[in-house]
Amino acid sequence: YASPTPSVSPVSPTHPARRRNTGLLILIALLACALIAGSIFTVIQFTQPRSSSRTTTGGVTATQKTTPAPVTTSSPVPQTGNRLYTTSTPGVGCDNGGATWTIYAAVNVVCQSGQTLLTNTAQNLILQGIFLTTLPAQAPYPSNYVVEAKVQVQQGATGRFGLYIRNQPGNLKGTYTFLIEPDGIWSIAVYDNFTGLPKHLADGQINALQGKIKLAAVVTGSHITVYVNGQKIGGVKDKTYNSGTVGIALDQGASITVDSFSLYNPA
């Protein structure tokens, strides 16, 4: 803001009103400039794009959630080696293929024609399920494998369901889980061998699931990769357990039928 050009002689003290008016105009002009600058700064602040972030849990980088993508069934993923075992009716008293199953935490098992109905009976948030503890003819249980299960959520069921991976033997509580909710939210966790407490490893989301759902997990070394209907949806690297059995897991409120359960060597 430019000041008026000064006259040759100083302003006469006999005109105080003129001096006050000139000072007031200068003050108003300065305030207007300050308000305009502040408005520009505020606009710039609110129009800056927000940056995305990734979170970590227990030192493991969590899978970043993305916009849900359609789940297809045409892809032959995951690739598998020779089949070690398969049944359409998994579970204690249902499977007649020579394998041994055990019930975990009082899950309800109902043998049906060509499938098994599994329902979590717990009144609080606790996992239940079944474990494939031995293969037919006492065949060696591999450390690395591909496990697949074809399931269908029962009407009105709300709980998570999925696969147990590398479950530890005997009374030990350690295991990995790959669980998915009917609305498509999925997660991978590892459970402590002695306390049974879970540690979150990864999660994500796909479209809500309908009809029969094919779940699969490929376990090789410290890598676990998970699939839904032939589409890879995520994975994790973790060295907590290097071997263990497989099974089907259900959280409180879950009820599913299983009409196919298979175990393969990796491709």
MIMITI-975745 format. One record per atom (N, C-alpha, C): x, y, z. Coordinates in steps of 0.1 Angstrom, whole numbers, padded with zeros to 4 digits, always signed. Example, Ala and Ser with C-alpha at 12.3 -4.5 7.8 and 13.67 -1.06 7.14 Angstrom:
BEGIN
+0132-0057+0078+0123-0045+0078+0132-0033+0078+0128-0022+0071+0137-0011+0071+0129+0000+0079
//
This chain:
BEGIN
+0009-0012+0000+0000+0000+0000+0009+0012+0000+0007+0021-0010+0016+0033-0012+0011+0045-0004+0019+0052+0003+0015+0064+0011+0014+0075+0001+0006+0085+0004+0005+0097-0004+0018+0104-0005+0021+0111-0016+0034+0119-0018+0034+0130-0008+0044+0132+0001+0044+0142+0011+0045+0156+0004+0039+0166+0010+0039+0180+0005+0053+0186+0010+0055+0198+0005+0068+0205+0008+0068+0208+0023+0058+0212+0028+0058+0216+0042+0050+0206+0051+0054+0204+0063+0047+0194+0071+0032+0198+0073+0024+0187+0077+0010+0189+0078+0007+0199+0090-0002+0208+0088-0004+0218+0098-0011+0212+0110-0007+0215+0121-0014+0210+0133-0028+0216+0135-0032+0225+0127-0045+0231+0128-0056+0222+0121-0052+0210+0115-0062+0201+0108-0061+0187+0114-0064+0185+0126-0063+0172+0132-0072+0162+0126-0084+0167+0122-0094+0157+0116-0089+0151+0103-0082+0159+0095-0076+0153+0082-0066+0143+0085-0058+0145+0095-0048+0134+0099-0054+0122+0104-0065+0123+0112-0072+0111+0117-0078+0103+0106-0084+0111+0096-0091+0104+0085-0081+0096+0077-0069+0102+0074-0059+0096+0066-0054+0083+0073-0052+0084+0086-0047+0072+0094-0058+0061+0094-0070+0065+0095-0081+0055+0095-0082+0047+0082-0080+0055+0071-0081+0048+0058-0069+0038+0056-0057+0042+0061-0046+0033+0060-0048+0021+0068-0054+0022+0080-0057+0011+0089-0067+0001+0082-0078+0007+0076-0088-0001+0069-0082-0009+0058-0073-0002+0050-0067-0009+0038-0058-0021+0043-0050-0019+0054-0042-0029+0059-0050-0041+0064-0061-0039+0071-0070-0049+0076-0076-0057+0064-0080-0050+0053-0085-0057+0042-0075-0066+0035-0063-0061+0034-0052-0070+0028-0050-0082+0037-0050-0081+0050-0048-0092+0059-0059-0102+0057-0071-0097+0056-0083-0107+0055-0082-0114+0042-0078-0108+0031-0077-0114+0018-0066-0125+0018-0055-0122+0024-0044-0132+0025-0048-0144+0033-0055-0141+0045-0059-0152+0053-0069-0161+0046-0078-0156+0038-0087-0164+0031-0080-0173+0021-0070-0167+0014-0063-0175+0004-0056-0187+0011-0050-0184+0022-0042-0194+0030-0052-0206+0034-0064-0202+0039-0074-0212+0043-0078-0221+0032-0081-0215+0020-0085-0222+0009-0074-0232+0005-0062-0228+0005-0051-0237+0001-0050-0248+0011-0052-0246+0024-0051-0256+0034-0062-0267+0032-0074-0263+0029-0085-0273+0028-0086-0280+0015-0078-0275+0005-0078-0282-0008-0066-0291-0010-0058-0292+0000-0046-0301-0001-0051-0316+0000-0047-0325-0009-0051-0339-0008-0046-0346+0004-0054-0354+0010-0050-0362+0022-0043-0374+0017-0031-0377+0024-0023-0388+0021-0028-0401+0027-0027-0412+0021-0031-0425+0026-0020-0430+0036-0024-0440+0044-0014-0445+0054-0016-0460+0055-0005-0466+0059-0005-0481+0062-0003-0483+0077-0009-0493+0082-0008-0496+0096+0000-0509+0098+0006-0510+0109+0013-0523+0113+0008-0528+0126+0007-0541+0127+0003-0547+0140+0013-0558+0143+0019-0557+0155+0028-0566+0160+0041-0567+0151+0044-0556+0144+0056-0556+0136+0054-0561+0122+0042-0565+0119+0039-0571+0106+0030-0561+0098+0034-0557+0086+0026-0548+0078+0013-0554+0074+0002-0547+0078-0011-0552+0074-0014-0549+0060-0022-0558+0054-0026-0556+0040-0035-0545+0039-0032-0535+0030-0040-0523+0029-0054-0527+0022-0065-0522+0028-0078-0524+0022-0080-0516+0010-0086-0523+0000-0088-0516-0013-0103-0517-0017-0107-0511-0028-0121-0511-0032-0124-0526-0036-0135-0531-0031-0138-0545-0034-0138-0548-0049-0133-0560-0052-0133-0564-0066-0141-0576-0068-0147-0579-0079-0155-0591-0082-0147-0603-0080-0153-0613-0074-0147-0626-0072-0151-0636-0083-0142-0641-0090-0145-0650-0101-0142-0664-0098-0148-0673-0106-0145-0688-0104-0138-0694-0115-0134-0686-0126-0129-0692-0138-0114-0695-0137-0107-0688-0128-0092-0690-0127-0089-0703-0120-0079-0710-0125-0075-0723-0118-0065-0721-0107-0064-0709-0101-0055-0706-0090-0062-0710-0077-0055-0716-0067-0040-0718-0068-0037-0731-0075-0025-0731-0080-0019-0743-0086-0016-0753-0075-0019-0766-0077-0017-0776-0067-0008-0788-0073-0002-0795-0064+0005-0807-0068-0004-0819-0066+0001-0831-0063-0007-0842-0062-0016-0842-0049-0028-0847-0051-0038-0846-0040-0035-0857-0029-0035-0852-0017-0032-0861-0006-0045-0867+0000-0055-0859+0000-0068-0863+0006-0079-0855+0002-0091-0861+0001-0103-0853-0002-0116-0860+0003-0126-0852+0007-0138-0858+0011-0149-0848+0009-0162-0852+0007-0173-0843+0006-0180-0842+0020-0176-0850+0029-0183-0849+0043-0172-0849+0054-0165-0838+0056-0155-0838+0066-0161-0838+0080-0153-0843+0090-0158-0842+0104-0160-0856+0110-0160-0856+0123-0161-0868+0131-0175-0874+0128-0174-0887+0125-0186-0895+0122-0192-0893+0108-0187-0883+0101-0192-0881+0087-0183-0886+0076-0170-0885+0078-0160-0888+0068-0158-0903+0069-0160-0910+0057-0157-0924+0056-0145-0927+0048-0136-0917+0046-0125-0919+0037-0112-0923+0044-0113-0927+0057-0102-0932+0064-0094-0922+0072-0097-0909+0071-0090-0899+0079-0095-0898+0093-0087-0891+0102-0092-0889+0116-0094-0874+0118-0106-0871+0123-0110-0857+0127-0112-0856+0142-0110-0844+0147-0113-0841+0161-0121-0828+0161-0130-0828+0171-0138-0816+0174-0131-0807+0183-0132-0794+0180-0126-0784+0189-0137-0775+0195-0137-0774+0208-0146-0764+0215-0161-0766+0213-0165-0779+0211-0179-0782+0211-0187-0777+0199-0180-0776+0188-0188-0772+0176-0198-0783+0173-0209-0779+0167-0220-0789+0164-0218-0794+0150-0217-0808+0149-0214-0814+0136-0226-0823+0132-0232-0820+0121-0244-0828+0116-0240-0834+0102-0240-0847+0101-0237-0854+0088-0250-0853+0079-0248-0848+0067-0259-0848+0058-0255-0855+0045-0264-0857+0036-0261-0864+0023-0252-0855+0015-0240-0859+0013-0230-0852+0004-0224-0840+0010-0227-0837+0023-0221-0825+0029-0222-0826+0045-0215-0817+0051-0215-0817+0066-0219-0803+0070-0229-0802+0080-0233-0789+0086-0225-0787+0099-0219-0775+0099-0211-0771+0111-0217-0758+0117-0219-0758+0130-0225-0746+0136-0218-0743+0149-0214-0731+0151-0208-0726+0163-0219-0725+0174-0217-0732+0185-0227-0732+0196-0223-0723+0208-0212-0715+0207-0207-0707+0218-0216-0695+0220-0217-0691+0233-0225-0679+0237-0217-0666+0237-0204-0668+0234-0195-0656+0234-0185-0657+0222-0177-0648+0221-0167-0648+0209-0156-0658+0212-0158-0670+0206-0148-0680+0207-0149-0689+0195-0137-0692+0190-0136-0701+0178-0139-0715+0182-0146-0722+0173-0148-0736+0174-0145-0742+0160-0145-0755+0159-0142-0761+0146-0139-0776+0146-0133-0781+0135-0129-0794+0134-0115-0794+0128-0107-0804+0132-0093-0806+0127-0091-0819+0120-0084-0819+0108-0080-0831+0102-0067-0835+0108-0067-0845+0118-0055-0847+0126-0046-0858+0119-0052-0868+0113-0043-0878+0106-0049-0881+0092-0040-0884+0082-0045-0888+0069-0047-0903+0068-0054-0907+0058-0057-0921+0057-0044-0930+0056-0045-0942+0062-0034-0951+0062-0021-0945+0069-0024-0935+0078-0013-0929+0086-0002-0923+0077-0007-0918+0065+0003-0911+0056+0009-0899+0063+0022-0896+0059+0028-0885+0066+0021-0872+0063+0020-0864+0074+0013-0850+0073+0024-0840+0068+0022-0834+0057+0032-0825+0051+0033-0812+0059+0044-0805+0059+0046-0792+0065+0040-0781+0056+0043-0783+0043+0038-0774+0033+0026-0780+0025+0016-0772+0022+0004-0778+0016-0005-0767+0010-0015-0772+0002-0026-0764-0002-0038-0770+0003-0046-0763+0011-0059-0767+0016-0070-0760+0010-0081-0767+0006-0092-0761+0000-0105-0766+0006-0115-0758+0007-0128-0762+0012-0139-0754+0005-0150-0761+0001-0161-0754-0005-0172-0754+0005-0177-0742+0008-0186-0740+0019-0198-0731+0014-0209-0731+0022-0220-0723+0020-0226-0718+0033-0227-0705+0034-0232-0699+0047-0247-0701+0048-0252-0706+0060-0266-0708+0062-0273-0695+0064-0286-0696+0061-0294-0684+0062-0295-0679+0077-0293-0666+0079-0293-0660+0092-0280-0661+0099-0270-0668+0094-0257-0669+0101-0250-0656+0099-0242-0652+0110-0235-0639+0109-0220-0639+0112-0216-0651+0118-0202-0651+0122-0192-0654+0112-0179-0652+0115-0168-0655+0106-0166-0670+0105-0161-0674+0093-0158-0689+0091-0145-0689+0082-0139-0701+0082-0127-0702+0074-0119-0714+0077-0105-0713+0076-0096-0724+0077-0087-0723+0089-0084-0734+0096-0073-0735+0105-0061-0739+0096-0049-0734+0099-0037-0737+0092-0026-0739+0102-0018-0750+0100-0007-0753+0109-0011-0753+0124-0022-0759+0127-0027-0761+0140-0017-0770+0148-0013-0766+0160-0003-0773+0168-0009-0785+0175-0001-0796+0177-0007-0808+0182-0010-0808+0197-0018-0818+0201-0020-0820+0215-0028-0809+0221-0024-0805+0233-0031-0794+0241-0026-0780+0238-0016-0779+0229-0011-0766+0225-0021-0758+0218-0021-0745+0219-0032-0737+0214-0028-0729+0202-0016-0731+0197-0011-0723+0185-0018-0728+0172-0020-0718+0164-0026-0721+0150-0026-0708+0142-0027-0709+0129-0030-0698+0121-0045-0699+0117-0052-0688+0115-0065-0688+0110-0066-0679+0098-0074-0683+0088-0079-0675+0077-0094-0675+0078-0099-0663+0082-0114-0662+0085-0120-0651+0076-0132-0653+0072-0139-0644+0064-0153-0642+0069-0158-0630+0068-0172-0627+0072-0181-0627+0060-0194-0629+0062-0204-0630+0050-0203-0617+0042-0199-0605+0047-0199-0593+0040-0186-0591+0032-0177-0601+0033-0164-0601+0025-0152-0596+0032-0153-0592+0045-0141-0588+0053-0133-0601+0057-0120-0601+0054-0112-0613+0057-0100-0609+0066-0095-0619+0073-0083-0616+0081-0075-0629+0083-0062-0627+0085-0053-0638+0089-0047-0634+0103-0047-0644+0111-0041-0642+0125-0033-0654+0129-0025-0652+0139-0017-0663+0145-0020-0663+0160-0022-0675+0166-0026-0677+0180-0014-0682+0188-0012-0676+0199-0001-0680+0208-0003-0694+0213+0009-0701+0213+0008-0716+0216+0004-0719+0230+0005-0709+0240+0003-0712+0254-0009-0704+0259-0010-0691+0255-0021-0683+0260-0034-0684+0251-0032-0688+0239-0043-0689+0229-0047-0675+0224-0040-0664+0227-0044-0651+0223-0039-0649+0208-0048-0642+0200-0045-0640+0186-0036-0627+0184-0028-0628+0174-0021-0616+0169-0025-0614+0154-0030-0602+0151-0035-0599+0138-0023-0598+0128-0024-0604+0116-0013-0603+0107-0017-0596+0094-0029-0598+0089-0033-0591+0077-0048-0591+0076-0054-0582+0067-0068-0582+0065-0071-0575+0052-0084-0575+0048-0088-0569+0036-0103-0571+0034-0108-0567+0022-0122-0569+0019-0124-0572+0004-0134-0581+0002-0138-0583-0012-0153-0581-0012-0160-0584-0023-0174-0582-0024-0181-0592-0014-0193-0588-0010-0201-0598-0002-0203-0611-0009-0203-0622-0001-0203-0635-0007-0217-0641-0007-0219-0648-0018-0232-0655-0020-0230-0669-0025-0239-0678-0022-0238-0692-0028-0227-0699-0022-0222-0709-0030-0210-0717-0025-0197-0709-0027-0189-0710-0017-0176-0703-0017-0165-0712-0015-0155-0711-0024-0143-0719-0023-0132-0712-0017-0128-0716-0005-0117-0710+0003-0105-0719+0001-0093-0712+0000-0080-0720-0002-0069-0712+0005-0059-0720+0009-0047-0714+0015-0035-0722+0010-0025-0715+0005-0012-0721+0001-0002-0718+0012+0004-0728+0018+0013-0727+0029+0027-0733+0025+0037-0724+0023+0050-0729+0019+0060-0721+0027+0068-0728+0036+0078-0721+0044+0071-0711+0053+0075-0699+0053+0069-0689+0062+0059-0681+0055+0054-0685+0043+0045-0677+0035+0031-0684+0035+0021-0676+0038+0007-0681+0037+0000-0672+0027-0006-0677+0016-0013-0670+0006-0028-0675+0006-0037-0666+0006-0051-0670+0007-0059-0666-0006-0069-0675-0009-0077-0673-0021-0092-0675-0017-0101-0668-0025-0115-0670-0025-0120-0672-0039-0126-0683-0042-0132-0686-0055-0121-0685-0066-0109-0690-0063-0098-0690-0073-0091-0677-0074-0095-0666-0067-0088-0654-0068-0079-0651-0056-0067-0648-0058-0058-0645-0047-0062-0631-0041-0064-0631-0028-0069-0619-0021-0058-0613-0011-0048-0621-0008-0038-0616+0002-0029-0626+0007-0020-0622+0016-0011-0632+0022-0002-0625+0032+0006-0633+0038+0015-0628+0049+0027-0637+0050+0038-0632+0056+0050-0639+0059+0051-0639+0074+0052-0651+0080+0053-0653+0095+0060-0666+0098+0069-0666+0108+0077-0677+0111+0073-0684+0124+0062-0681+0129+0058-0686+0143+0057-0701+0143+0050-0707+0133+0049-0722+0132+0053-0727+0118+0061-0737+0118+0065-0743+0105+0059-0756+0101+0049-0761+0109+0042-0773+0106+0029-0773+0114+0020-0782+0111+0008-0784+0118-0004-0788+0109-0015-0792+0115-0026-0797+0108-0035-0786+0103-0045-0791+0095-0055-0781+0089-0069-0784+0095-0078-0775+0093-0092-0777+0097-0101-0766+0093-0113-0766+0098-0124-0757+0095-0127-0749+0107-0128-0736+0107-0130-0728+0119-0143-0720+0117-0150-0718+0129-0162-0710+0129-0162-0701+0142-0165-0689+0140-0166-0679+0151-0181-0679+0156-0183-0672+0167-0197-0672+0172-0207-0666+0162-0218-0673+0161-0228-0669+0151-0227-0675+0137-0216-0683+0135-0214-0689+0122-0221-0703+0120-0226-0705+0108-0231-0718+0105-0229-0720+0090-0223-0731+0086-0220-0734+0072-0221-0749+0069-0224-0751+0056-0222-0765+0051-0210-0766+0043-0203-0778+0044-0191-0780+0037-0193-0793+0028-0192-0792+0015-0194-0803+0006-0181-0807-0001-0170-0801+0002-0157-0805-0004-0146-0800+0005-0137-0809+0008-0125-0805+0016-0113-0813+0011-0102-0807+0007-0091-0813+0000-0078-0808+0005-0068-0817+0005-0054-0813+0009-0045-0818-0002-0036-0809-0007-0027-0812-0017-0013-0808-0013-0003-0814-0020+0011-0809-0020+0011-0796-0028+0020-0787-0025+0022-0775-0033+0026-0779-0047+0023-0770-0057+0027-0773-0071+0042-0772-0072
//
